[in-house]
Amino acid sequence: MGKYSTFRNKNRGYMKLNVWEKAVDLFKLVYRIAFIDTKIDFKLRSQIVDSAQSVSANIAEGYSRRSIHEYLQHLYIALGSLSETLTRVIGLRETEQIAEIKFQEFDKLHYEVENMLLRLVESLETKRDSGTWITRISDGQLPGNPKEKP
């Protein structure tokens, strides 16, 4: 968690999720592709970067909602944003606006994020269905974290 912020609390737990960190990496890669490495139409650049950033943003927002149903809903939205990003980058490759090597780099990371996100959704759906999800932030300690001071 220290990579992005030195402050910790129960609401920032998503920063420990590998899928969230990989989604941030995907956003950085898409940003480089759209704004640094190539000349892409401004509107399309914005759409690609927005859809890529939406992935990590929805993982974080869903985590912070604390409701299993809202968390899953935001993860489904993140999956949709992943699909949107992939479709847009495929379009860039097909119109020869990005090099094949850049597409392959993107596709590999995208696939990794997608599979991690699918596994997280599966895990949470299992918790939802078994009734083992805790729906509130308790006053007690989180495993491995000292209790935060107010």
GROMACS elastic network, one bead per residue, 0.5 to 0.9 nm:
[ bonds ]
;  ai    aj funct       b0    kb
    1     4     6  0.61076   500
    1     5     6  0.63361   500
    1     6     6  0.71573   500
    1     7     6  0.83324   500
    1     8     6  0.76391   500
    1    12     6  0.83604   500
    1    13     6  0.81501   500
    1    14     6  0.88306   500
    1    15     6  0.54389   500
    1    16     6  0.57117   500
    2     5     6  0.50510   500
    2     7     6  0.76877   500
    2     8     6  0.85375   500
    2    15     6  0.89203   500
    3     6     6  0.76405   500
    4    15     6  0.80004   500
    5     8     6  0.76996   500
    5    15     6  0.89711   500
    7    12     6  0.84712   500
    8    11     6  0.81004   500
    8    12     6  0.62305   500
    8    13     6  0.78242   500
    8   148     6  0.78950   500
    9    12     6  0.55425   500
    9    13     6  0.69987   500
    9   145     6  0.87653   500
    9   147     6  0.85674   500
    9   148     6  0.64532   500
   10    13     6  0.55259   500
   10    14     6  0.88675   500
   10    64     6  0.87179   500
   10   137     6  0.72137   500
   10   142     6  0.75526   500
   10   148     6  0.84423   500
   11    14     6  0.74939   500
   11    60     6  0.89840   500
   11    63     6  0.75970   500
   11    64     6  0.55222   500
   11    65     6  0.87735   500
   11    66     6  0.86608   500
   11   137     6  0.83107   500
   12    15     6  0.58499   500
   12    16     6  0.80701   500
   12    60     6  0.79828   500
   12    63     6  0.84379   500
   12    64     6  0.75223   500
   13    16     6  0.56141   500
   13    17     6  0.74047   500
   13    60     6  0.86723   500
   13    63     6  0.78260   500
   13    64     6  0.84141   500
   14    17     6  0.52229   500
   14    18     6  0.86726   500
   14    19     6  0.89309   500
   14    20     6  0.67227   500
   14    21     6  0.88334   500
   14    59     6  0.73204   500
   14    60     6  0.57329   500
   14    61     6  0.89153   500
   14    63     6  0.62064   500
   14    64     6  0.79257   500
   15    18     6  0.79097   500
   15    20     6  0.65071   500
   15    21     6  0.68473   500
   15    60     6  0.77614   500
   16    19     6  0.87487   500
   16    20     6  0.76875   500
   16    21     6  0.76787   500
   17    20     6  0.52967   500
   17    21     6  0.65051   500
   17    22     6  0.87285   500
   18    21     6  0.51039   500
   18    22     6  0.60632   500
   18    23     6  0.84578   500
   18   113     6  0.88676   500
   18   116     6  0.79474   500
   19    22     6  0.50633   500
   19    23     6  0.60088   500
   19    24     6  0.86256   500
   19    56     6  0.81941   500
   19    59     6  0.84311   500
   19   112     6  0.85602   500
   19   113     6  0.59384   500
   19   114     6  0.85070   500
   19   115     6  0.89095   500
   19   116     6  0.56337   500
   19   117     6  0.61631   500
   19   120     6  0.82348   500
   20    24     6  0.63150   500
   20    25     6  0.86944   500
   20    55     6  0.80757   500
   20    56     6  0.53620   500
   20    57     6  0.84966   500
   20    59     6  0.64314   500
   20    60     6  0.74340   500
   20   113     6  0.83384   500
   20   117     6  0.86303   500
   21    24     6  0.50986   500
   21    25     6  0.63563   500
   21    26     6  0.87132   500
   21    56     6  0.76886   500
   22    26     6  0.61409   500
   22    27     6  0.86216   500
   22    56     6  0.83604   500
   22   109     6  0.77402   500
   22   110     6  0.87857   500
   22   112     6  0.79579   500
   22   113     6  0.59980   500
   22   116     6  0.88890   500
   23    27     6  0.62382   500
   23    28     6  0.86724   500
   23    52     6  0.77653   500
   23    53     6  0.77512   500
   23    55     6  0.61829   500
   23    56     6  0.51375   500
   23    57     6  0.88782   500
   23    59     6  0.88312   500
   23   109     6  0.86953   500
   23   110     6  0.82188   500
   23   113     6  0.61201   500
   23   114     6  0.89560   500
   24    27     6  0.50316   500
   24    28     6  0.62936   500
   24    29     6  0.87042   500
   24    52     6  0.84433   500
   24    53     6  0.72172   500
   24    55     6  0.81035   500
   24    56     6  0.58908   500
   24    57     6  0.88319   500
   25    28     6  0.50670   500
   25    29     6  0.62405   500
   25    30     6  0.86518   500
   25   109     6  0.82039   500
   26    29     6  0.50977   500
   26    30     6  0.61398   500
   26    31     6  0.84785   500
   26    52     6  0.68418   500
   26    53     6  0.81834   500
   26    55     6  0.89033   500
   26    56     6  0.89561   500
   26   106     6  0.74312   500
   26   109     6  0.64635   500
   26   110     6  0.66662   500
   26   113     6  0.78709   500
   27    30     6  0.51193   500
   27    31     6  0.59994   500
   27    32     6  0.85842   500
   27    49     6  0.67840   500
   27    50     6  0.86425   500
   27    51     6  0.86438   500
   27    52     6  0.50301   500
   27    53     6  0.52968   500
   27    54     6  0.86533   500
   27    55     6  0.82090   500
   27    56     6  0.80949   500
   28    31     6  0.50459   500
   28    32     6  0.62285   500
   28    33     6  0.86518   500
   28    49     6  0.87875   500
   28    52     6  0.86659   500
   28    53     6  0.85649   500
   29    32     6  0.51270   500
   29    33     6  0.62070   500
   29    34     6  0.86068   500
   29   105     6  0.86373   500
   29   106     6  0.70156   500
   29   109     6  0.88860   500
   30    34     6  0.59684   500
   30    35     6  0.83694   500
   30    48     6  0.72688   500
   30    49     6  0.61460   500
   30    52     6  0.68504   500
   30    53     6  0.88967   500
   30    85     6  0.86773   500
   30    89     6  0.85974   500
   30   106     6  0.74218   500
   31    34     6  0.51339   500
   31    35     6  0.57613   500
   31    36     6  0.73847   500
   31    45     6  0.83273   500
   31    48     6  0.82302   500
   31    49     6  0.57599   500
   31    52     6  0.84244   500
   32    35     6  0.54660   500
   32    37     6  0.59643   500
   32    38     6  0.83516   500
   33    36     6  0.59846   500
   33    37     6  0.50702   500
   33    38     6  0.61474   500
   33    39     6  0.89776   500
   33    45     6  0.89312   500
   33    98     6  0.76204   500
   33   102     6  0.75023   500
   33   106     6  0.89026   500
   34    37     6  0.67299   500
   34    38     6  0.61454   500
   34    39     6  0.73323   500
   34    40     6  0.63883   500
   34    41     6  0.89528   500
   34    42     6  0.89324   500
   34    44     6  0.85268   500
   34    45     6  0.53096   500
   34    46     6  0.81371   500
   34    48     6  0.74577   500
   34    49     6  0.71778   500
   34    98     6  0.89003   500
   35    38     6  0.65135   500
   35    39     6  0.72518   500
   35    40     6  0.76320   500
   35    42     6  0.89507   500
   35    45     6  0.70472   500
   35    49     6  0.89653   500
   36    39     6  0.79039   500
   37    98     6  0.82940   500
   38    97     6  0.70610   500
   38    98     6  0.66092   500
   39    42     6  0.86966   500
   39    45     6  0.89738   500
   39    97     6  0.73624   500
   39    98     6  0.87138   500
   40    43     6  0.84807   500
   40    44     6  0.68891   500
   40    45     6  0.60550   500
   40    92     6  0.83814   500
   40    97     6  0.67747   500
   40    98     6  0.87206   500
   41    44     6  0.53807   500
   41    45     6  0.60549   500
   41    46     6  0.87091   500
   42    45     6  0.50614   500
   42    46     6  0.62604   500
   42    47     6  0.87158   500
   43    46     6  0.52227   500
   43    47     6  0.62893   500
   43    48     6  0.87619   500
   44    47     6  0.50432   500
   44    48     6  0.61546   500
   44    49     6  0.85661   500
   44    88     6  0.81748   500
   45    48     6  0.53132   500
   45    49     6  0.61774   500
   45    50     6  0.84466   500
   46    49     6  0.52569   500
   46    50     6  0.58917   500
   46    51     6  0.85067   500
   47    50     6  0.51050   500
   47    51     6  0.61001   500
   47    52     6  0.85685   500
   47    85     6  0.84173   500
   47    88     6  0.83346   500
   48    51     6  0.52941   500
   48    52     6  0.62158   500
   48    53     6  0.86364   500
   48    84     6  0.79939   500
   48    85     6  0.57469   500
   48    86     6  0.88120   500
   48    88     6  0.63284   500
   48    89     6  0.74354   500
   49    52     6  0.51241   500
   49    53     6  0.60813   500
   49    54     6  0.84760   500
   49    85     6  0.80028   500
   50    53     6  0.51668   500
   50    54     6  0.60308   500
   50    81     6  0.88303   500
   50    85     6  0.86547   500
   51    54     6  0.50373   500
   51    55     6  0.69487   500
   51    78     6  0.88253   500
   51    80     6  0.88775   500
   51    81     6  0.51980   500
   51    82     6  0.70786   500
   51    83     6  0.88697   500
   51    84     6  0.64909   500
   51    85     6  0.55585   500
   52    55     6  0.57013   500
   52    56     6  0.78240   500
   52    78     6  0.89775   500
   52    81     6  0.66282   500
   52    82     6  0.66204   500
   52    84     6  0.82933   500
   52    85     6  0.57795   500
   52    86     6  0.89139   500
   53    56     6  0.59104   500
   53    57     6  0.62860   500
   53    58     6  0.86965   500
   53    81     6  0.85151   500
   54    58     6  0.58595   500
   54    59     6  0.84733   500
   54    77     6  0.83921   500
   54    78     6  0.64793   500
   54    81     6  0.62428   500
   54    82     6  0.83230   500
   55    58     6  0.54491   500
   55    59     6  0.63947   500
   55    60     6  0.88097   500
   55    75     6  0.81499   500
   55    77     6  0.77432   500
   55    79     6  0.71611   500
   55    80     6  0.84218   500
   55    81     6  0.58944   500
   55    82     6  0.64153   500
   56    59     6  0.50800   500
   56    60     6  0.62069   500
   56    61     6  0.85860   500
   56    78     6  0.73090   500
   57    60     6  0.51888   500
   57    61     6  0.60614   500
   57    62     6  0.84984   500
   57    78     6  0.80137   500
   58    62     6  0.58175   500
   58    63     6  0.82708   500
   58    71     6  0.86669   500
   58    74     6  0.52290   500
   58    75     6  0.63738   500
   58    76     6  0.88036   500
   58    77     6  0.68514   500
   58    78     6  0.55581   500
   59    62     6  0.53693   500
   59    63     6  0.61448   500
   59    64     6  0.86950   500
   59    71     6  0.77277   500
   59    74     6  0.63862   500
   59    75     6  0.57785   500
   59    77     6  0.88270   500
   59    78     6  0.66418   500
   59   117     6  0.89105   500
   60    63     6  0.51992   500
   60    64     6  0.62498   500
   60    65     6  0.88376   500
   60    71     6  0.89723   500
   60    74     6  0.86608   500
   61    64     6  0.51638   500
   61    65     6  0.63802   500
   61    71     6  0.76853   500
   61    74     6  0.70861   500
   62    65     6  0.52458   500
   62    66     6  0.72709   500
   62    67     6  0.80472   500
   62    68     6  0.84828   500
   62    69     6  0.89531   500
   62    70     6  0.59585   500
   62    72     6  0.69886   500
   62    73     6  0.73292   500
   62    75     6  0.67742   500
   63    66     6  0.59334   500
   63    67     6  0.81419   500
   63    68     6  0.85835   500
   63    70     6  0.83854   500
   63    71     6  0.55168   500
   63    72     6  0.87842   500
   63    74     6  0.83573   500
   63    75     6  0.89243   500
   64    67     6  0.84123   500
   64    71     6  0.78315   500
   65    68     6  0.82243   500
   65    70     6  0.64347   500
   65    71     6  0.64085   500
   66    69     6  0.87304   500
   66    70     6  0.75083   500
   66    71     6  0.67827   500
   66   134     6  0.81253   500
   66   135     6  0.57056   500
   66   136     6  0.60898   500
   66   137     6  0.74531   500
   67    70     6  0.52548   500
   67    71     6  0.59403   500
   67    72     6  0.84891   500
   67   133     6  0.86057   500
   67   134     6  0.83503   500
   67   135     6  0.54948   500
   67   136     6  0.76589   500
   68    71     6  0.50083   500
   68    72     6  0.60430   500
   68    73     6  0.84609   500
   68   124     6  0.73528   500
   68   125     6  0.83686   500
   68   127     6  0.84993   500
   68   128     6  0.65434   500
   68   133     6  0.68591   500
   68   134     6  0.83128   500
   68   135     6  0.69737   500
   69    72     6  0.52515   500
   69    73     6  0.61226   500
   69    74     6  0.87226   500
   69   128     6  0.79945   500
   70    74     6  0.61911   500
   70    75     6  0.85576   500
   71    74     6  0.52826   500
   71    75     6  0.62723   500
   71    76     6  0.87285   500
   71   124     6  0.86270   500
   72    76     6  0.61352   500
   72    77     6  0.85718   500
   72   121     6  0.65853   500
   72   124     6  0.72410   500
   72   125     6  0.76648   500
   73    76     6  0.50959   500
   73    77     6  0.63144   500
   73    78     6  0.86752   500
   74    78     6  0.61385   500
   74    79     6  0.86346   500
   75    79     6  0.62276   500
   75    80     6  0.86031   500
   75   117     6  0.74414   500
   75   118     6  0.87571   500
   75   120     6  0.85308   500
   75   121     6  0.68576   500
   76    79     6  0.50081   500
   76    80     6  0.62929   500
   76    81     6  0.86825   500
   76   121     6  0.79730   500
   77    81     6  0.61988   500
   77    82     6  0.85933   500
   78    82     6  0.61757   500
   78    83     6  0.87039   500
   78   117     6  0.83221   500
   79    83     6  0.63552   500
   79    84     6  0.86747   500
   79   114     6  0.70587   500
   79   117     6  0.73326   500
   79   118     6  0.79806   500
   80    83     6  0.50988   500
   80    84     6  0.62034   500
   80    85     6  0.86245   500
   81    85     6  0.60638   500
   81    86     6  0.85384   500
   82    85     6  0.51025   500
   82    86     6  0.61796   500
   82    87     6  0.86060   500
   82   110     6  0.74743   500
   82   113     6  0.84995   500
   82   114     6  0.71014   500
   83    86     6  0.51120   500
   83    87     6  0.61177   500
   83    88     6  0.86104   500
   83   114     6  0.88466   500
   84    87     6  0.51540   500
   84    88     6  0.62176   500
   84    89     6  0.86730   500
   85    88     6  0.51975   500
   85    89     6  0.61791   500
   85    90     6  0.85322   500
   85   110     6  0.88483   500
   86    89     6  0.51857   500
   86    90     6  0.60356   500
   86    91     6  0.85306   500
   86   106     6  0.86198   500
   86   107     6  0.76336   500
   86   110     6  0.75146   500
   87    90     6  0.51022   500
   87    91     6  0.62456   500
   87    92     6  0.88057   500
   88    92     6  0.64152   500
   88    93     6  0.88271   500
   89    93     6  0.62958   500
   89    94     6  0.85696   500
   89    98     6  0.83054   500
   89   103     6  0.72676   500
   89   106     6  0.83501   500
   89   107     6  0.88648   500
   90    93     6  0.50576   500
   90    94     6  0.60591   500
   90    95     6  0.85764   500
   90   103     6  0.76537   500
   91    94     6  0.50349   500
   91    95     6  0.61298   500
   91    96     6  0.84098   500
   91    97     6  0.84612   500
   92    95     6  0.52646   500
   92    96     6  0.60431   500
   92    98     6  0.58069   500
   92    99     6  0.88385   500
   92   103     6  0.86990   500
   93    97     6  0.58790   500
   93    98     6  0.52696   500
   93    99     6  0.66783   500
   93   100     6  0.66959   500
   93   102     6  0.88729   500
   93   103     6  0.67073   500
   94    97     6  0.76780   500
   94    98     6  0.85203   500
   95    98     6  0.80351   500
   96    99     6  0.67394   500
   96   100     6  0.84108   500
   98   101     6  0.83649   500
   98   102     6  0.65596   500
   98   103     6  0.69556   500
   99   102     6  0.53496   500
   99   103     6  0.64368   500
   99   104     6  0.88229   500
  100   104     6  0.61558   500
  100   105     6  0.86619   500
  101   104     6  0.51021   500
  101   105     6  0.63039   500
  101   106     6  0.86500   500
  102   105     6  0.51169   500
  102   106     6  0.61708   500
  102   107     6  0.85082   500
  103   106     6  0.50395   500
  103   107     6  0.58949   500
  103   108     6  0.85461   500
  104   108     6  0.61095   500
  104   109     6  0.86941   500
  105   108     6  0.54337   500
  105   109     6  0.65435   500
  105   110     6  0.86146   500
  106   109     6  0.53863   500
  106   110     6  0.59295   500
  106   111     6  0.85023   500
  107   111     6  0.59791   500
  107   112     6  0.85642   500
  108   111     6  0.52410   500
  108   112     6  0.63602   500
  108   113     6  0.88469   500
  109   112     6  0.50509   500
  109   113     6  0.62496   500
  109   114     6  0.85087   500
  110   113     6  0.51890   500
  110   114     6  0.59931   500
  110   115     6  0.86191   500
  111   114     6  0.50101   500
  111   115     6  0.61588   500
  111   116     6  0.85706   500
  112   115     6  0.53509   500
  112   116     6  0.62176   500
  112   117     6  0.85724   500
  113   116     6  0.51451   500
  113   117     6  0.60232   500
  113   118     6  0.85248   500
  114   117     6  0.51554   500
  114   118     6  0.61240   500
  114   119     6  0.86815   500
  115   118     6  0.50016   500
  115   119     6  0.61849   500
  115   120     6  0.86040   500
  116   119     6  0.51646   500
  116   120     6  0.62472   500
  116   121     6  0.87045   500
  117   120     6  0.50163   500
  117   121     6  0.61827   500
  117   122     6  0.85948   500
  118   121     6  0.51096   500
  118   122     6  0.61911   500
  118   123     6  0.86332   500
  119   122     6  0.50233   500
  119   123     6  0.61194   500
  119   124     6  0.86143   500
  120   123     6  0.50693   500
  120   124     6  0.61610   500
  120   125     6  0.84976   500
  121   124     6  0.51589   500
  121   125     6  0.59834   500
  121   126     6  0.85325   500
  122   125     6  0.50972   500
  122   126     6  0.62180   500
  122   127     6  0.87346   500
  123   126     6  0.51662   500
  123   127     6  0.63965   500
  123   128     6  0.86966   500
  124   128     6  0.60114   500
  124   129     6  0.84652   500
  124   133     6  0.79631   500
  125   129     6  0.60207   500
  125   130     6  0.84844   500
  126   129     6  0.51132   500
  126   130     6  0.60260   500
  126   131     6  0.83696   500
  126   132     6  0.84959   500
  127   130     6  0.51728   500
  127   131     6  0.58430   500
  127   132     6  0.50671   500
  127   133     6  0.54156   500
  128   131     6  0.52096   500
  128   132     6  0.65671   500
  128   133     6  0.59552   500
  129   132     6  0.79728   500
  129   133     6  0.89412   500
  130   133     6  0.80858   500
  131   134     6  0.84496   500
  134   137     6  0.79472   500
  134   138     6  0.89106   500
  137   140     6  0.84882   500
  138   141     6  0.78260   500
  138   142     6  0.86377   500
  139   147     6  0.82760   500
  140   147     6  0.69070   500
  141   144     6  0.80610   500
  141   145     6  0.64732   500
  141   146     6  0.62467   500
  141   147     6  0.50381   500
  141   148     6  0.81594   500
  142   145     6  0.53440   500
  142   146     6  0.72854   500
  142   147     6  0.73338   500
  143   146     6  0.82411   500
  145   148     6  0.82316   500
